[in-house]
Amino acid sequence: MNNRLYAKQRDKKALEYIEMLGALTTPQIKELCFPKSMRKAQQRLKVLSPKLNRVRPSIDSPYIYFYDKPVHSISEYKSSIYEDLDKVINS
């Protein structure tokens, strides 16, 4: 499989996870789609960012990527994201 096709498949997978789970952080996307490289996850998310919204609660927090849902409170997402992520990883 060539690298371009593989990158597109991982990008699609990342977007599907974000849509399914509502929002994901950079480290969560890295674990699900880019397990070998945080840098690669960051590069691909930068390419995908025109399709997504993102927020960063503080300078030492990871970005949170999501679609059109406004983020009112990071704590709103934390528990549901981790519960849903556990279901995906353990299925």
Phi and psi in degrees as a GROMACS rama.xvg file:
@    title "Ramachandran Plot"
@    xaxis  label "Phi"
@    yaxis  label "Psi"
@TYPE xy
-77.4845  159.96  ASN-2
-63.5265  -36.1956  ASN-3
-65.8475  -42.9105  ARG-4
-65.5014  -42.0214  LEU-5
-62.1867  -42.384  TYR-6
-62.0812  -42.092  ALA-7
-64.2895  -38.0958  LYS-8
-66.1685  -41.8251  GLN-9
-67.4535  -38.2321  ARG-10
-61.2061  -45.7969  ASP-11
-62.3115  -42.0791  LYS-12
-61.7753  -43.6225  LYS-13
-61.1322  -45.8062  ALA-14
-63.9078  -38.6271  LEU-15
-65.1085  -42.328  GLU-16
-62.1949  -43.368  TYR-17
-62.3543  -42.4207  ILE-18
-65.7596  -43.3381  GLU-19
-68.2709  -41.0442  MET-20
-95.0739  -11.4304  LEU-21
95.3986  -43.0627  GLY-22
-166.171  146.313  ALA-23
-143.276  149.658  LEU-24
-86.7737  165.568  THR-25
-56.3911  -47.5527  THR-26
-61.8027  -34.7793  PRO-27
-67.0742  -42.5285  GLN-28
-65.1149  -38.737  ILE-29
-58.8184  -47.4403  LYS-30
-63.49  -38.6022  GLU-31
-78.3404  -36.5426  LEU-32
-122.389  -23.4497  CYS-33
-134.265  59.0044  PHE-34
-61.6194  -18.9367  PRO-35
-93.2455  -16.3632  LYS-36
-151.348  115.478  SER-37
-65.4011  -39.5688  MET-38
-60.6417  -42.6143  ARG-39
-64.2247  -41.0938  LYS-40
-59.7544  -44.7767  ALA-41
-63.3061  -41.3361  GLN-42
-63.208  -45.2651  GLN-43
-69.1455  -37.6389  ARG-44
-65.4699  -32.9415  LEU-45
-63.9852  -41.1586  LYS-46
-65.1162  -38.428  VAL-47
-81.8874  -12.6545  LEU-48
-58.0815  -28.7503  SER-49
-63.0966  -21.7078  PRO-50
-88.5217  -10.8134  LYS-51
-126.839  163.75  LEU-52
-101.837  155.347  ASN-53
-148.704  149.134  ARG-54
-134.383  156.201  VAL-55
-134.342  105.026  ARG-56
-57.5614  -34.3721  PRO-57
-154.784  167.08  SER-58
-62.3925  -27.3413  ILE-59
-101.292  17.9616  ASP-60
-109.163  151.039  SER-61
-74.1145  158.089  PRO-62
-64.7297  148.888  TYR-63
-113.757  122.963  ILE-64
-101.932  139.814  TYR-65
-159.078  169.562  PHE-66
-88.4195  -135.116  TYR-67
-78.301  6.16824  ASP-68
-76.4644  125.974  LYS-69
-72.2606  143.365  PRO-70
-95.8839  108.857  VAL-71
-87.7423  -36.6237  HIS-72
-151.926  131.244  SER-73
-62.4736  -35.6515  ILE-74
-63.8297  -26.3192  SER-75
-58.3  -38.9502  GLU-76
-87.1994  -31.0223  TYR-77
-53.6782  -53.9665  LYS-78
-66.7851  -44.1058  SER-79
-69.3688  -36.8878  SER-80
-61.5329  -48.3065  ILE-81
-68.697  -36.17  TYR-82
-64.4428  -47.8786  GLU-83
-65.7839  -38.9147  ASP-84
-63.4092  -41.3716  LEU-85
-59.6731  -40.8152  ASP-86
-62.6255  -43.1442  LYS-87
-66.1681  -47.0168  VAL-88
-65.5519  -38.051  ILE-89
-88.8498  2.09672  ASN-90
